[in-house]
Amino acid sequence: MGNPTCFTRARKHYREHGLIGTIKRSIEFMSRNFIPRQTVIFYVELSHIEASSYPPPDNFTIERFTSAEQISNDDIEALCTHRDRSLMLKQIAERLAQGVILFLPKFCGEVVGFSWCVRGTTLIPYFFPFTQNDARIFDTEIFAEFRGHAFAPVLLQYMFLTMRNEGVVRIFTEIYAWNCPCLRAVQKGDFKEYARAKLLKLFGKTIVLWDKGR
């Protein structure tokens, strides 16, 4: 069965942008999801991180969760208002059960976003194997109504320092090359570009095509 959320978004996009706009959006969606996409891989050496780089604003806190039972119902509801409920609940249950860490930034007690971090593995087919010294940050978001307050760099620095204290040496993240806003945001911080590559899955095997021109 199809995803009802996708159909709802398609109808909404049609009402707002018309047939031509919807066709262009559909072509863009197909190219992003069914054609191998170039990915920019970033890394940060945690030994280079300074605690004073991004001082947190007043009334800003970050909470770390390693099990679903630790998360309050209010926090779960806040997350579900910004993502599809069934998907978010599924991700919370499955990821935390797999050892992934959930970080929730809060401003005046209100959840303003989230980020996930996993150590020693990637959970998905990746460009190279990880060691226990490596971690991966993924699926990070500051909700739209809270952007523009520099919450993201404070959140990342907190994650860097937390994982360093737990023995992690370096952290990787990845962004699709077409996602220019996210690329610009990441490039402003402590992450450095590691490589660019495409990931193919053929007959159950993962093939990495490295961009040798960079």
Secondary structure, DSSP 8 states (H G I E B T S, - for coil): ---HHHHHHHHHHHHHHHHHHHHHHHHHHHHHHHS--EEEEEEEEGGG--TTSS---TTEEEEEESSGGGS-HHHHHHHHTTS-HHHHHHHHHHHHHTT-EEEEEEETTEE-EEEEEEES--SS--SS---TTEEEEEEEEE-GGGTTSSHHHHHHHHHHHHHHHTT--EEEEEEETT-HHHHHHHHTSS-EEEEEEEEEEETTEEEEEE-TT-
